[in-house]
Amino acid sequence: MRKTLMILALVACLPASAALAEEGCFVPMADWQPREAVAKLAQARGWTVRRIKIDDGCYEIDGKDQAGKRIEVTVNPATLEVIDIESEDSGHGEDDD
């Protein structure tokens, strides 16, 4: 009976842990691109960078877009793929490129 309850408890936790895994970037530090590459990505897109930080294992760019709107951009540290863009107008948004 105890084994059955333990297994049920573990199975119940699996979907929650899978959802948590989607919230961050889980990339070994050895595979990360340097901050300079993130800055070049921002420059190529016409963004003004105020700060580049690490949040939930991802790079996060705080800055302004070409129109001067404040943005927060989440970037995969290994591939430099833009995961999410938040702007002062939209809240959450996906990369529209």
N, C-alpha and C positions, 0 to 999 in steps of 0.2 A: 504494500500500500504506500509506504514512504517513497519507494522508487517511482511509482506512478505519479505521485504528487510532485516530486522533484522534476520529473521529465515534463509534466504539464506546465510547471512554473517556468522552466527553461524555454519551452516552445512559445509560451505567452510573451516572453521577453524578446524573442527574435525579431518580430516586426518593428518593435520600438528601437532596437539597436540598429536595424537597417535604415530606419528613418534618420537616426542621428548621424549615420555615416554619410548621408547625402548633404549634410550641412557644412562640411568642411572639406579641405583638400588633404588627402593622406598620401603624401609623396615623400620618399626619403630625402633628407637634406642633400645627399650627394647628387641627386638628380635636379636640384633647383637651378634655375637660371639666375644670374646675378641681378641685383637691383638696377644696375645700369641698363640692362635689357628691358626691364619694366619701364624705366624712364623713356627709353627710345620708342617703345610701343605707344606710350602716352603722347609723345611728341609727334609721332607719325599720324596719330588720330586727331591732332590739333588740340589736345587737352593741356591745360596748365596744371602742373602738379604742385600741390601744397605739401603733401606728405605721402610717403610710401611706407606702409606698415604691414605687419603680419597679423592676421586675424583668422582663427580656426584653421591654421595651417595653410592659408592662402595669402597671396599678396593682396593688399587693399590700397587702392589709389584714392586719396582725397584730393579733390581739385575742382577745376571748372572745365566745362566743355567749350566748344567753339563759340557758342552763343553767350557764354559767361555765366551759365547756370551751374550751381554747385552740384557735383557728382561724387558718388562713391562707387568705384569699380572693383569688383572681385575678379582676380586673375589666378589661373592655375599656375603654380610656381615652376612646374616642369615644362609645360607646353606653351605657356603664355596665352592660353585660350581665355577669352573674356567669358566668365561664368555668369556674371550678373552686373547690371548697371542700375544704380539708384540715383535718381535726380530729384531736385527739389520740387519738380512738377509731378512726376509719376509715382514716387514711392519706390516700387520695385519694377524692374523691367528686364527683359532679356536683350542681348546684343542683337541689334537690327541689321547688321551688315550681311 
